[in-house]
Each structure stands twice: as C-alpha cells, then as structure tokens.
Amino acid sequence: MKKNDWKDRLNVVYSTNPDFNYDTPDDEVQNTPEPAQQNLRVQLDRKNRGGKVVTLITGFVGTEEDLKELGKFLKTKCGVGGAAKDGEIIIQGDFKLKILELLKKEGYTKTKPIGG
C-alpha cells in the first residue's frame, strides 16, 4: 500500500507527474558518544529564574532519553529537582562542585566549570 500522508508532503505544492514520489529525509538515529568524549560545561545561572540559583549543565550530545537519564541521576544524587531538555540539564540550587565531581566519577572527563 502506498503511503500518502500529507505531513510527509509538506512544502510540495503540486505535481502533475502521476508517478511523483516525494523523498523524505531519513531521520538518522543519533547515537550518544561515550562519556569520555562529551564536552560538558557546568555553570551557575540565575537569569530569568526569579533570582533563584540553578546549576546548568550544557554541551550534551546524544539522544533525549540519555540526557534525561543523566539528569535523573544528577537530581537523585543531589536530592533536588530540575529538568533535562534541549541538550541541557538544570539542577535546582548551587551544586556546581558536587556535579563536577559526580560527572568525573561517571567518566565525563572533559567536563569543565564555567564562571566563578
């Protein structure tokens, strides 16, 4: 059966060719590199957070599932809440040194602090 979903044909206005087949880009499965190959940056942030301090981990490359797993691990170890989305992890509170230590123990050797 021919797949003819309109969502797959976005940006194609009209074709007079009856044999036209719209080529969809194949979504490649993004692999998460080994922890030693991740260039993570840990910093404190208080912008747009009502003056509250959060620890921000940026630079994660990989699947959203692996990001959420790392975020859950860090939140559990720090005993606080937070979020993991769009390649960054937000941990509530000032846990910069503790998170740096935890990430290095987990094999994220290229992790660096940003700021004071």
C-alpha positions in Angstrom: 0.0 0.0 0.0 1.3 3.4 -0.9 2.0 5.8 2.0 0.3 9.1 1.2 0.3 11.1 4.4 0.0 14.9 3.8 2.5 15.5 6.6 5.2 13.8 4.6 4.5 16.1 1.7 4.9 19.5 3.4 6.4 22.2 1.2 5.3 20.4 -2.0 2.5 22.4 -3.7 1.5 20.4 -6.6 2.9 17.9 -9.1 1.4 16.9 -12.4 3.6 13.7 -12.6 1.4 10.8 -11.6 4.5 8.8 -10.6 5.9 11.5 -8.4 7.2 10.2 -5.1 8.2 12.8 -2.5 11.6 12.0 -1.0 11.5 12.3 2.8 14.8 12.8 4.6 15.6 9.8 6.7 15.8 10.7 10.3 19.1 9.2 11.5 19.2 7.8 14.9 21.5 9.9 16.9 24.0 7.9 18.9 25.2 9.1 22.2 29.0 9.3 22.4 30.9 7.7 25.2 31.0 9.8 28.4 34.8 10.5 27.9 34.0 12.1 24.6 31.3 14.5 25.9 32.4 18.2 26.3 30.1 19.2 29.2 30.1 22.7 30.8 28.9 23.3 34.3 27.9 26.8 35.4 25.7 28.6 37.9 22.8 30.6 36.4 20.2 32.9 37.8 18.9 34.6 34.7 15.1 34.5 34.2 14.7 32.4 37.3 13.3 34.9 39.8 16.7 35.3 41.5 17.0 31.6 42.3 20.3 29.9 41.5 20.4 26.8 39.4 23.3 24.7 38.2 23.3 24.4 34.4 25.0 21.6 32.5 25.3 22.3 28.8 27.0 20.7 25.8 25.4 17.2 26.0 25.3 15.4 22.6 23.1 12.4 22.2 19.6 11.2 22.5 16.9 12.9 24.6 16.5 9.7 26.5 20.2 9.6 27.5 20.0 13.2 28.5 17.0 12.6 30.8 18.7 9.6 32.3 21.8 11.6 33.2 19.6 14.4 34.5 17.7 12.0 36.7 21.0 10.6 38.0 22.3 14.0 38.9 19.0 15.1 40.5 18.9 11.9 42.6 22.5 12.3 43.8 21.9 16.0 44.7 18.5 15.3 46.2 16.8 18.2 44.4 14.6 18.8 41.4 15.4 20.0 37.9 14.8 19.4 34.3 16.6 17.9 31.3 15.7 19.1 27.7 17.2 20.6 24.6 20.7 19.4 25.4 21.0 20.9 28.8 20.3 19.8 32.4 19.0 22.2 35.0 19.6 21.3 38.7 17.9 23.5 41.3 20.4 25.1 43.7 24.2 25.6 43.8 25.6 22.2 43.3 28.4 23.1 40.8 31.3 21.4 42.7 29.3 18.3 43.6 28.1 17.9 40.0 31.6 18.3 38.6 32.8 15.6 41.0 29.9 13.3 40.1 30.4 13.7 36.4 34.1 13.0 36.6 33.4 9.8 38.6 30.9 8.7 35.9 33.6 9.1 33.2 32.8 12.5 31.8 36.5 13.5 32.0 36.2 16.6 29.6 33.7 18.3 32.0 34.8 21.9 32.8 33.4 24.6 35.0 32.4 28.0 33.6 32.5 31.2 35.6 33.4 31.7 39.3 
